[in-house]
């Protein structure tokens, strides 16, 4: 499956993009209007698909070989030695070939108690680049 969304995710193995509410609400209003309009289209297009919700928690991505024995146990990761190399497996026994998510405290404020100042220069630089590409 090709397209801009596929390109955005790149070579990662992730299946989801989480947008923290406090960060989205901290964006400029024109961005928020566009985002909300697109999300309404998305909701309408897939109103009959998928679960009612998700349980999203903050996490840090780590390689299993960087985890302590306690962290491995907490994550339900088992280790078996195959020759000279350790093989890491998840709770279902599937071999882990990349990074895993380890729970962490949320560095963002709750949406009702905070605002995070966006990098407006970075936003404008991306917008200028898009305008230049569209002009070609």
Buried (B, 14 or more C-beta within 10 A) or exposed (E): EEEEEEEEEEEEEEEEEEEBEBBBBBBEEEBEEEBEEEEEEEEEEEEEEEEEEEEEEBEEEBEBEEBEEEBBEEBEBBBEEEEEEEBBBBEEEEEBEEBBEBEEEEEEEEBEEEEEEBEEEEEEEEEEEEEEEEEE
